[in-house]
Amino acid sequence: MRILPTRLLLACLIAISLPAGALAAEAPRPRAREAGIAIGSLPPGPRNAITDVDGVGVGHATLAQGTRFNTGVTAIVPHRGNLFHERVPAAVVVGNGFGKLIGVTQVQELGELETPILLTGTLGVWKVADALTAHLLAQPGMEQVRSINPVVGETNDGYLSDIRARPLGTAQVEHALARLSYGEVGEGAVGAGAGTVAFGWKGGIGTSSRRLPPEQGGHTVGVLVQSNFGGHLTVAGVPVWKALPDPAEVAQASLPAPSAGDGSIMIVVATDAPLDPAALRRLAMRALTGLARTGSDMSNGSGDYVIAFSTAPQNRRRPDVRVQPAASVANDAMTPLFQATAEATEEAILNSLLRAHTVHGHRGTAPALPLAPLLQALDAAGVREPPSGCAASSAQPC
């Protein structure tokens, strides 16, 4: 009998995330716009994803093993090259600092990103950061590197996954980085979103984008979120939480999933607009506007972080160059980018909920956000825009 190598055996435990959340066992759930929910006034990019920003890639590794493990790793890269040798300007904004964001101080101090951004579960950040470091040091051209700043963020997936077991490591990091997509992005219960809960419903990974018209610069802003926070769900300004059932009753759970209590979110903002670190910090602040619009309380125990970076080629930084470039959109021209960030963040969060399926996990069940009462509440408020051929009162997307 052939014995599989340990590394291959571990990889076999990873549920490979298919594009656009295509899970084999369940029919796909709609994204916001597929359900007639258009957030804001700016148009999305062609994929309505962070990958609409040219060069940005996203990879997932999902560990879904029975009810014990629902966790994973999500990787975001700003471009296809060696990020350590060709860094991008970046900024970090802390909405509420109850979290474990590895690498934050160096990004804040130097205003640049030198590694991919990895997202995972709370107690996995140190093992994931170590695995990312080992992966990067082993790359060609990194033989003389003696210091590196891995950036790894987290939210707590301990309701749906046995977080204390800390099962994530090298296999998942390598998997996510080896399967980067520069097109479609998996959403919902995939990667770092496999075990997250938002507003008591199954949360996860969500993404969205906005493209400015030529007269406002023609730039693209893309956002990816890992939603795992509490509050009172609000969609397009409508307090839909009033019309939704109790998630605990839907799940028939003796231990209800977190809803209005503590929780966290990681928000990654990418743009092709040439921005320096100061402008990127201003941009990142507007992602918190989008978060607030969804009904988040940003509670005491919530880790709410935004990482923003610019992919503009003219602003990339090489550590061996004495004078670094610092072109930036003028302050007076930033408002459209602010609007794009807020809108894309709000829609990304909504996509993370709509795309997620019910997950039965370690301590209980996180049910999928029920579509019928959600859409009925939006129809009653007159904010839904059914796709062509759908009745305005339809309770289901079509």
C-alpha positions as CSV (number, residue, x, y, z in Angstrom):
1,M,0.0,0.0,0.0
2,R,1.4,3.4,-1.0
3,I,1.8,5.8,2.0
4,L,1.0,9.4,1.2
5,P,3.6,12.0,2.3
6,T,2.5,14.1,5.3
7,R,2.3,17.3,3.3
8,L,0.2,15.6,0.6
9,L,-2.0,14.1,3.2
10,L,-2.6,17.5,4.8
11,A,-3.4,19.0,1.5
12,C,-6.0,16.3,0.9
13,L,-7.9,17.6,4.0
14,I,-8.3,21.0,2.4
15,A,-11.5,21.7,0.6
16,I,-10.4,23.6,-2.5
17,S,-12.5,26.8,-2.9
18,L,-14.1,27.0,-6.3
19,P,-14.6,30.4,-8.0
20,A,-17.6,32.4,-7.1
21,G,-18.5,30.1,-4.1
22,A,-19.4,27.1,-6.2
23,L,-19.9,24.5,-3.6
24,A,-20.7,21.0,-4.9
25,A,-23.2,20.0,-2.3
26,E,-25.5,23.1,-2.4
27,A,-26.9,25.3,-5.0
28,P,-25.1,28.7,-5.2
29,R,-26.7,31.6,-3.4
30,P,-27.0,35.0,-5.0
31,R,-24.7,38.0,-4.7
32,A,-26.4,41.3,-3.8
33,R,-26.8,42.5,-7.3
34,E,-28.1,39.1,-8.5
35,A,-30.8,39.6,-5.9
36,G,-31.6,43.1,-7.1
37,I,-29.8,44.9,-4.3
38,A,-27.6,47.7,-5.7
39,I,-25.6,49.5,-3.1
40,G,-24.7,53.2,-3.7
41,S,-24.6,55.0,-7.0
42,L,-21.1,54.2,-8.5
43,P,-20.8,51.4,-11.0
44,P,-18.9,48.2,-10.0
45,G,-16.0,46.8,-12.1
46,P,-16.6,43.9,-14.5
47,R,-16.3,41.3,-11.7
48,N,-17.5,43.4,-8.9
49,A,-14.5,42.1,-6.9
50,I,-11.1,43.3,-5.5
51,T,-9.5,41.6,-8.5
52,D,-11.0,44.4,-10.7
53,V,-7.9,46.3,-9.5
54,D,-5.4,45.0,-12.1
55,G,-2.7,42.7,-10.7
56,V,-4.5,41.9,-7.4
57,G,-4.9,38.1,-6.7
58,V,-6.8,36.2,-4.1
59,G,-6.3,32.6,-3.0
60,H,-8.2,30.5,-0.5
61,A,-7.4,27.4,1.5
62,T,-10.5,26.0,3.3
63,L,-10.3,23.4,6.1
64,A,-13.7,21.9,6.5
65,Q,-13.6,18.6,8.4
66,G,-16.9,17.4,9.9
67,T,-18.2,19.7,12.5
68,R,-14.8,20.1,14.3
69,F,-13.0,22.3,11.8
70,N,-14.4,25.1,9.7
71,T,-11.4,27.5,9.2
72,G,-8.9,28.5,6.7
73,V,-6.6,31.0,5.1
74,T,-7.2,33.7,2.5
75,A,-4.3,35.4,0.7
76,I,-4.4,38.8,-1.0
77,V,-1.4,39.9,-3.2
78,P,-1.1,43.4,-4.7
79,H,0.7,42.2,-7.9
80,R,2.3,39.2,-9.5
81,G,5.9,40.1,-8.8
82,N,8.2,39.7,-5.7
83,L,6.5,42.1,-3.3
84,F,9.5,42.3,-1.0
85,H,11.6,43.7,-3.8
86,E,8.8,45.8,-5.4
87,R,6.8,47.1,-2.4
88,V,3.5,49.0,-2.6
89,P,2.5,52.0,-0.5
90,A,0.0,51.0,2.2
91,A,-1.7,52.1,5.4
92,V,-3.6,50.5,8.3
93,V,-6.5,52.0,10.2
94,V,-7.8,50.6,13.5
95,G,-11.5,51.0,14.1
96,N,-11.4,49.0,17.3
97,G,-8.2,47.3,18.3
98,F,-9.3,44.1,20.0
99,G,-7.4,41.9,17.6
100,K,-4.1,40.3,16.5
101,L,-2.9,42.0,13.4
102,I,0.7,40.9,12.9
103,G,2.9,43.3,11.1
104,V,0.8,46.4,11.7
105,T,3.4,48.6,13.3
106,Q,5.9,48.4,10.4
107,V,3.2,49.1,7.9
108,Q,2.2,52.2,9.9
109,E,5.8,53.3,10.4
110,L,7.1,52.8,6.8
111,G,3.9,53.2,4.9
112,E,4.5,50.2,2.7
113,L,3.6,46.5,2.3
114,E,6.4,44.0,1.6
115,T,4.5,40.7,1.8
116,P,1.1,39.3,0.8
117,I,-1.8,39.9,3.3
118,L,-3.0,36.7,4.8
119,L,-6.3,36.4,6.8
120,T,-7.1,33.5,9.1
121,G,-8.6,32.5,12.5
122,T,-7.5,34.2,15.7
123,L,-5.4,31.5,17.3
124,G,-3.8,30.7,13.9
125,V,-2.2,34.0,13.2
126,W,1.3,33.1,14.6
127,K,1.5,29.7,12.8
128,V,0.2,31.3,9.6
129,A,2.7,34.2,9.9
130,D,5.6,31.7,10.5
131,A,4.5,29.7,7.4
132,L,4.3,32.8,5.3
133,T,7.7,33.9,6.4
134,A,9.2,30.5,5.5
135,H,7.5,30.5,2.1
136,L,8.8,34.0,1.2
137,L,12.4,33.3,2.4
138,A,12.5,30.3,0.2
139,Q,11.7,32.3,-3.0
140,P,14.3,33.1,-5.6
141,G,16.1,36.3,-4.9
142,M,15.4,36.2,-1.1
143,E,18.6,34.3,-0.2
144,Q,20.2,37.3,1.6
145,V,17.0,38.6,3.4
146,R,17.4,38.8,7.2
147,S,14.2,40.6,8.2
148,I,10.7,40.4,6.8
149,N,7.4,41.7,7.9
150,P,4.5,39.2,7.3
151,V,1.1,40.8,7.5
152,V,-1.5,38.5,8.9
153,G,-5.0,39.5,10.2
154,E,-7.7,37.4,11.9
155,T,-11.2,37.1,13.1
156,N,-12.4,34.6,15.7
157,D,-14.0,31.5,14.2
158,G,-14.2,29.6,17.5
159,Y,-18.0,29.1,17.4
160,L,-17.8,26.9,14.3
161,S,-14.3,25.6,14.5
162,D,-12.2,24.0,17.3
163,I,-10.0,27.1,17.5
164,R,-7.8,25.7,20.4
165,A,-6.6,22.9,18.2
166,R,-4.8,25.4,15.9
167,P,-4.9,23.1,12.9
168,L,-3.6,25.6,10.3
169,G,-0.1,25.9,9.1
170,T,2.2,25.4,6.2
171,A,-0.1,23.3,4.1
172,Q,-2.9,25.8,4.1
173,V,-0.6,28.8,3.5
174,E,1.1,27.1,0.6
175,H,-2.3,26.1,-0.8
176,A,-3.7,29.6,-0.8
177,L,-0.6,31.2,-2.3
178,A,-0.3,28.5,-5.0
179,R,-3.9,28.9,-6.2
180,L,-4.2,32.7,-6.6
181,S,-7.1,33.9,-8.8
182,Y,-6.7,37.1,-10.6
183,G,-10.3,36.9,-11.8
184,E,-13.3,35.4,-10.0
185,V,-13.1,35.4,-6.1
186,G,-14.8,32.7,-4.0
187,E,-17.1,34.2,-1.4
188,G,-19.0,33.0,1.7
189,A,-17.8,30.1,3.8
190,V,-14.4,29.8,2.1
191,G,-10.8,30.4,3.2
192,A,-10.6,32.6,6.3
193,G,-14.4,33.0,6.1
194,A,-15.1,29.3,6.6
195,G,-16.0,29.6,10.3
196,T,-17.1,33.2,10.7
197,V,-20.5,34.5,11.9
198,A,-22.0,38.0,11.3
199,F,-25.1,39.4,12.9
200,G,-25.8,35.8,14.1
201,W,-25.9,34.5,10.5
202,K,-23.2,32.7,8.6
203,G,-20.6,35.3,7.5
204,G,-17.5,34.9,5.5
205,I,-15.5,36.3,2.7
206,G,-17.1,39.0,0.5
207,T,-15.8,41.3,-2.2
208,S,-17.0,44.2,-4.3
209,S,-15.5,47.0,-6.4
210,R,-16.3,50.5,-7.8
211,R,-15.0,52.2,-11.0
212,L,-14.9,55.9,-11.2
213,P,-15.9,57.7,-14.4
214,P,-13.1,59.2,-16.6
215,E,-13.8,62.7,-15.4
216,Q,-13.1,61.6,-11.8
217,G,-9.9,59.8,-12.7
218,G,-11.2,56.5,-14.0
219,H,-9.7,54.6,-11.1
220,T,-10.9,51.4,-9.6
221,V,-11.3,50.6,-5.9
222,G,-11.7,47.0,-4.8
223,V,-12.6,45.7,-1.3
224,L,-12.4,42.2,0.3
225,V,-13.8,41.5,3.8
226,Q,-13.7,38.7,6.4
227,S,-17.0,39.4,8.2
228,N,-17.4,38.1,11.8
229,F,-19.0,40.9,13.8
230,G,-22.2,41.9,15.6
231,G,-24.8,44.6,15.5
232,H,-28.2,45.0,13.8
233,L,-28.2,44.1,10.1
234,T,-29.1,47.0,7.9
235,V,-29.2,46.7,4.1
236,A,-29.3,49.7,1.8
237,G,-30.4,51.8,4.8
238,V,-33.3,49.4,5.7
239,P,-33.3,47.9,9.2
240,V,-33.9,44.4,8.0
241,W,-33.1,42.9,11.3
242,K,-36.6,43.8,12.4
243,A,-38.1,41.5,9.8
244,L,-35.7,38.6,10.2
245,P,-36.2,35.6,12.5
246,D,-33.9,34.9,15.4
247,P,-30.9,33.0,14.0
248,A,-30.9,30.7,17.1
249,E,-34.5,29.7,16.3
250,V,-33.7,29.1,12.7
251,A,-30.7,26.9,13.7
252,Q,-32.6,25.2,16.5
253,A,-29.5,25.8,18.5
254,S,-29.2,25.6,22.3
255,L,-26.1,27.8,22.1
256,P,-26.9,30.8,19.8
257,A,-24.3,32.1,17.5
258,P,-22.9,35.6,18.3
259,S,-25.1,38.3,17.0
260,A,-25.2,41.6,18.7
261,G,-22.1,41.0,20.8
262,D,-18.4,40.9,20.2
263,G,-16.9,40.1,16.8
264,S,-14.4,41.3,14.3
265,I,-13.9,42.2,10.7
266,M,-10.8,42.5,8.4
267,I,-11.2,44.8,5.5
268,V,-8.7,45.0,2.6
269,V,-8.9,47.9,0.2
270,A,-7.0,48.0,-3.1
271,T,-6.9,50.7,-5.6
272,D,-5.0,51.5,-8.8
273,A,-5.1,55.2,-8.0
274,P,-1.6,56.6,-7.2
275,L,-1.8,57.3,-3.5
276,D,0.8,57.9,-0.9
277,P,0.5,56.4,2.6
278,A,-1.2,59.5,4.0
279,A,-3.9,59.4,1.3
280,L,-4.3,55.6,1.7
281,R,-4.9,56.1,5.4
282,R,-7.7,58.6,4.6
283,L,-9.1,56.1,2.1
284,A,-9.0,53.3,4.7
285,M,-11.0,55.4,7.1
286,R,-13.9,55.5,4.7
287,A,-14.2,51.7,4.7
288,L,-15.4,52.1,8.3
289,T,-18.2,54.2,6.9
290,G,-19.3,51.3,4.8
291,L,-19.0,49.0,7.8
292,A,-21.2,51.3,9.9
293,R,-23.9,51.4,7.2
294,T,-24.4,47.6,7.6
295,G,-25.3,48.1,11.3
296,S,-22.1,47.2,13.0
297,D,-21.7,48.3,16.7
298,M,-17.8,48.0,16.6
299,S,-18.2,46.6,20.1
300,N,-15.6,46.4,22.9
301,G,-14.4,43.0,21.9
302,S,-14.3,43.6,18.2
303,G,-11.2,43.8,16.1
304,D,-12.0,46.1,13.2
305,Y,-9.0,46.7,10.9
306,V,-8.6,48.2,7.4
307,I,-5.5,47.6,5.3
308,A,-5.3,49.8,2.2
309,F,-2.7,49.7,-0.6
310,S,-2.1,51.2,-4.0
311,T,-1.0,49.1,-7.0
312,A,-0.1,52.1,-9.2
313,P,3.2,51.0,-10.9
314,Q,4.7,54.5,-10.6
315,N,4.5,54.4,-6.8
316,R,6.1,51.0,-6.3
317,R,9.1,51.0,-4.0
318,R,12.4,49.2,-4.3
319,P,14.4,49.0,-1.1
320,D,17.7,49.6,-3.0
321,V,16.5,52.9,-4.5
322,R,17.6,55.9,-2.4
323,V,14.7,58.3,-3.3
324,Q,11.3,56.6,-3.4
325,P,8.4,57.8,-5.6
326,A,5.4,59.4,-3.9
327,A,2.9,60.6,-6.5
328,S,-0.6,61.0,-5.1
329,V,-4.1,62.1,-6.1
330,A,-4.7,65.6,-4.8
331,N,-6.7,65.9,-1.6
332,D,-9.4,67.9,-3.4
333,A,-9.8,65.0,-5.8
334,M,-10.1,62.3,-3.1
335,T,-13.9,62.4,-2.5
336,P,-14.9,60.1,-5.3
337,L,-12.4,57.5,-4.1
338,F,-13.9,57.9,-0.5
339,Q,-17.4,57.2,-1.9
340,A,-16.1,54.2,-3.9
341,T,-14.5,52.7,-0.8
342,A,-17.6,53.1,1.4
343,E,-19.9,51.6,-1.2
344,A,-17.7,48.7,-2.0
345,T,-17.2,47.9,1.6
346,E,-20.9,47.9,2.3
347,E,-21.6,45.6,-0.6
348,A,-18.7,43.3,0.1
349,I,-20.1,42.7,3.6
350,L,-23.5,42.0,2.2
351,N,-22.0,39.6,-0.4
352,S,-20.2,37.7,2.4
353,L,-23.6,37.1,4.1
354,L,-25.6,36.3,1.0
355,R,-23.1,33.9,-0.5
356,A,-22.6,31.9,2.7
357,H,-24.4,28.6,3.3
358,T,-25.5,27.2,6.7
359,V,-22.5,25.7,8.5
360,H,-22.9,23.1,11.4
361,G,-19.8,23.6,13.5
362,H,-17.9,22.9,16.7
363,R,-20.2,24.6,19.2
364,G,-23.3,25.1,17.2
365,T,-24.9,26.1,13.8
366,A,-24.6,29.4,12.0
367,P,-27.6,29.5,9.6
368,A,-27.5,31.2,6.2
369,L,-29.1,34.6,6.0
370,P,-32.7,33.8,4.9
371,L,-33.5,35.3,1.5
372,A,-37.3,35.5,1.5
373,P,-37.8,37.7,4.6
374,L,-34.8,39.8,3.6
375,L,-36.0,40.5,0.1
376,Q,-39.6,41.1,1.3
377,A,-38.4,43.8,3.7
378,L,-36.4,45.5,1.0
379,D,-39.3,45.3,-1.4
380,A,-41.6,46.8,1.2
381,A,-39.1,49.7,1.6
382,G,-38.9,50.1,-2.2
383,V,-35.1,49.8,-2.4
384,R,-34.7,46.6,-4.4
385,E,-34.2,46.6,-8.1
386,P,-35.4,43.2,-9.4
387,P,-33.4,42.0,-12.4
388,S,-35.3,42.3,-15.8
389,G,-38.3,40.0,-16.0
390,C,-38.8,39.8,-12.2
391,A,-41.9,40.9,-10.4
392,A,-41.2,43.8,-8.1
393,S,-42.8,41.9,-5.2
394,S,-40.8,38.7,-5.8
395,A,-39.5,37.2,-2.6
396,Q,-36.8,35.3,-4.4
397,P,-34.0,36.5,-6.7
398,C,-34.5,35.5,-10.4
